[in-house]
Amino acid sequence: MWIVMIAGAYVLGSIPFGLLIAKSFCGIDPRTQGSGNIGATNVARLCGTRWGVAAMVLDMAKGFLPALVARELGASVAMISLVAFAALLGHVYSVFLRFTGGKAVATTLGIFAALAPWHCLGAAAVCVAAIAVSGYVSMGSLGLVAALPLLLAGFGRLELVPLALAVAGLVFWRHRENIGRLRRGEEKSWRKR
């Protein structure tokens, strides 16, 4: 059953909602315009805020649902973490997009909204603050995943720290080009849409 759960989480995570929304409602392929990413930020830039929010909510659901179902079925923390991480890997390395995909931030929010909602809310506040101060969505994304393991460790959810660290590693890897642009002062600010 758990093999099926992990595989199902991966397939659900692989559904490229941002791409589907942008192509269906805006006639735009986000892989070829803007940042070239299928995530909510690029969809919002190309199609407008409401479509970006729709992409974000659906990408969050891809993480939220598998994590919630695994938890409700009484799985161990290790198994819940495997199911959740499988959904994240699906988003990043989608079977439907020749193993390319998004940068995993919205799906990360969905996972931790299901497993540790207050800690997730705190990390989301760090994300919003970082974007407000810097003007860069990438800074907010990196702040979010850096804050998660610290908040989990600091407020009694040590069992989820390994998952949060694995997620942070994946998100930082997916943002390596953004990090390079930030260092060179070439990253596009959200304020300069």
DAFENPE-V560312 format. One record per backbone hydrogen bond with DSSP energy under -1.0 kcal/mol. NH is the residue of the N-H (numbers start at 1). CO is the residue of the C=O. If there is no record, write none. Layout:
nh=NH co=CO
nh=NH co=CO
//
This chain:
nh=5 co=1
nh=6 co=2
nh=7 co=3
nh=8 co=4
nh=9 co=5
nh=10 co=6
nh=11 co=7
nh=12 co=8
nh=13 co=9
nh=14 co=10
nh=15 co=12
nh=17 co=15
nh=20 co=16
nh=21 co=17
nh=22 co=18
nh=23 co=19
nh=24 co=20
nh=25 co=21
nh=26 co=22
nh=28 co=22
nh=32 co=29
nh=36 co=33
nh=43 co=39
nh=44 co=40
nh=45 co=41
nh=46 co=42
nh=47 co=43
nh=48 co=44
nh=52 co=48
nh=53 co=49
nh=54 co=50
nh=55 co=51
nh=56 co=52
nh=57 co=53
nh=58 co=54
nh=59 co=55
nh=60 co=56
nh=61 co=57
nh=62 co=58
nh=63 co=60
nh=64 co=60
nh=65 co=61
nh=67 co=63
nh=68 co=64
nh=69 co=65
nh=70 co=66
nh=71 co=67
nh=72 co=68
nh=73 co=69
nh=74 co=71
nh=75 co=70
nh=80 co=76
nh=81 co=77
nh=82 co=78
nh=83 co=79
nh=84 co=80
nh=85 co=81
nh=86 co=82
nh=87 co=83
nh=88 co=84
nh=89 co=85
nh=90 co=86
nh=91 co=87
nh=92 co=88
nh=93 co=89
nh=94 co=100
nh=97 co=94
nh=99 co=94
nh=102 co=91
nh=108 co=104
nh=109 co=105
nh=110 co=106
nh=111 co=107
nh=112 co=108
nh=113 co=109
nh=114 co=110
nh=115 co=111
nh=116 co=112
nh=120 co=116
nh=121 co=117
nh=122 co=118
nh=123 co=119
nh=124 co=120
nh=125 co=121
nh=126 co=122
nh=127 co=123
nh=128 co=124
nh=129 co=125
nh=130 co=126
nh=131 co=127
nh=132 co=128
nh=133 co=129
nh=134 co=130
nh=135 co=131
nh=140 co=136
nh=141 co=137
nh=142 co=138
nh=143 co=139
nh=144 co=140
nh=145 co=141
nh=146 co=142
nh=147 co=143
nh=148 co=144
nh=151 co=147
nh=152 co=148
nh=153 co=149
nh=154 co=150
nh=155 co=151
nh=157 co=152
nh=160 co=157
nh=161 co=158
nh=164 co=160
nh=165 co=161
nh=166 co=162
nh=167 co=163
nh=168 co=164
nh=169 co=165
nh=170 co=166
nh=171 co=167
nh=172 co=168
nh=173 co=169
nh=174 co=170
nh=175 co=171
nh=176 co=173
nh=179 co=175
nh=180 co=176
nh=181 co=177
nh=182 co=178
nh=183 co=179
nh=184 co=180
nh=186 co=181
nh=190 co=135
nh=192 co=189
//
